[in-house]
Amino acid sequence: MYKILLVEDDSKIAGILVNYLTRYGYEVFEVKELDQVFAEFQEIKPDLVLLDINLPYYDGFHWCRLIRTVSKVPIIFISARTDEMNQVMAIEYGGDDYLTKPFHLEVVLAKIKSVLRRVYGEYADISSFHQQIKEMDGLTLYTEKAMIEYQDNQITLTQNELKLLSCLLRQYDTIVSREDLLEALWNDDSFVDDNTLTVNVTRVRKKLEDIRVKHAITTSRGKGYRLKVVQGEEKCG
């Protein structure tokens, strides 16, 4: 499940977006304290930000610049400003797309899906992953370093191992289909089949065991794989 951070001061618009996107399987976090946008971003670690420009305290451009100091997470601006200059500024400050109000919810959804595919899905390559630390139950993935860490134990990952773990962590504690994982591994230079996925999952399991994370990846027969740290399984040597 992808996490979306919504920064919108119009409570009616925010409520509509939260309800609509939740229906389509997104986990939406609405920022309530609009002077604490950056702090909430760092706490939630979203996969995408929907960011209004006209905000109290500081405008959306300010928050975009702050976010870009620590993350390449995709940002879609939403604004009633329809002039070209604001759209150019949004892109120059690091935005990935721009939606003008009033908007159709179907267009919002389509743009979100498009950006997520480009950054995390079938159009992504390893260099386009946002360089953000992912942490779940003490298991920390550093995408830029291609490294996984657990309780001060660290190990480096191959490109395919990084892609698999990134995909599994984004949908932590839920079953990720084999099709989605195959899609994450696919690139133009090599053919990836079902056996390739099985081999890579085995390698990731071994890497996790090497840092004392046992039985974290479970197989759901005919469906896919699930990642969850089982507390108490690690052994100190």
Disulfide bonds with the S-S distance in Angstrom:
none
